[in-house]
């Protein structure tokens, strides 16, 4: 069995959609942790913009990272189109920042 870290190296292109879907969900969970720790609440709705806005009240850069990830969610989860190496790299860097910030809250 082959396993991959959310960090480097990136998985091969044929696993790009799986990788991006995973990091999107990790990013959402990290954003929830950050908001709970800093604000005492997290976004419970279906509207992803609400989650981005809530996180923006804590950290604008992290909100941009979450927005980038959520912008990839539909393509990664529901499209047969490949995810480019550049997009996978951006997703990896964004989730890394979110996960690092979530770890620092505890």
C-alpha positions in Angstrom: 0.0 0.0 0.0 1.3 3.5 -0.9 0.6 6.3 1.4 1.1 10.0 1.0 1.7 12.9 3.4 -0.2 16.1 3.0 3.3 17.5 2.7 5.8 16.8 0.0 6.3 15.0 -2.3 3.1 15.5 -4.2 1.3 12.4 -5.3 1.3 11.5 -9.0 -1.0 13.3 -11.4 -3.5 10.4 -11.5 -4.2 10.9 -7.8 -4.4 14.6 -8.1 -8.2 14.8 -7.6 -8.0 12.5 -4.6 -5.2 14.5 -3.1 -7.0 17.8 -3.6 -10.3 16.5 -2.2 -8.4 15.3 0.9 -6.6 18.6 1.5 -9.9 20.5 1.0 -11.5 18.5 3.8 -8.4 18.9 6.0 -8.5 22.6 5.3 -12.1 22.9 6.3 -11.5 21.0 9.5 -8.4 23.1 10.3 -10.5 26.3 9.8 -13.1 25.0 12.2 -10.4 24.3 14.8 -9.0 27.8 14.4 -12.4 29.5 14.6 -13.4 27.5 17.6 -10.2 28.3 19.4 -10.1 32.0 18.6 -13.8 32.8 18.3 -15.7 30.1 20.2 -17.7 29.2 17.1 -17.4 27.7 13.6 -19.4 27.9 10.5 -22.1 25.2 10.5 -23.9 26.2 7.3 -23.7 24.9 3.7 -22.5 28.2 2.4 -18.7 28.1 2.2 -18.5 31.9 2.0 -19.7 32.1 5.6 -16.8 29.9 6.7 -14.4 32.0 4.7 -15.8 35.2 6.2 -15.7 33.8 9.8 -12.0 32.8 9.3 -11.3 36.2 7.8 -12.2 37.8 11.1 -9.3 35.8 12.6 -6.7 35.9 9.8 -7.0 37.2 6.2 -4.3 35.0 4.8 -5.8 31.8 6.2 -9.2 32.9 4.9 -7.6 33.3 1.4 -6.1 29.8 1.8 -9.5 28.3 2.7 -11.1 30.2 -0.3 -8.5 28.7 -2.6 -9.2 25.2 -1.4 -12.9 25.6 -1.5 -12.6 26.9 -5.0 -11.0 23.6 -6.0 -13.6 21.4 -4.3 -16.1 20.9 -7.2 -13.5 20.2 -9.8 -11.6 17.8 -7.6 -14.7 16.0 -6.4 -17.0 16.0 -9.4 -15.0 16.4 -12.6 -13.0 14.1 -14.7 -10.6 16.9 -15.6 -7.1 16.4 -14.2 -5.7 18.6 -11.5 -2.5 20.3 -12.6 0.7 20.1 -10.6 0.5 23.8 -10.0 -3.0 23.5 -8.5 -1.9 20.5 -6.4 1.1 22.5 -5.1 -1.0 25.5 -4.3 -3.5 23.3 -2.4 -0.7 21.6 -0.5 0.8 24.9 0.6 -2.6 26.3 1.6 -3.5 23.3 3.7 -0.1 23.3 5.3 -0.6 26.9 6.5 -4.1 26.1 7.8 -2.9 22.9 9.6 0.1 24.7 11.1 -2.2 27.4 12.4 -4.7 24.9 13.8 -1.9 23.1 15.6 -0.7 26.3 17.2 -4.2 27.0 18.7 -3.8 24.1 21.2 
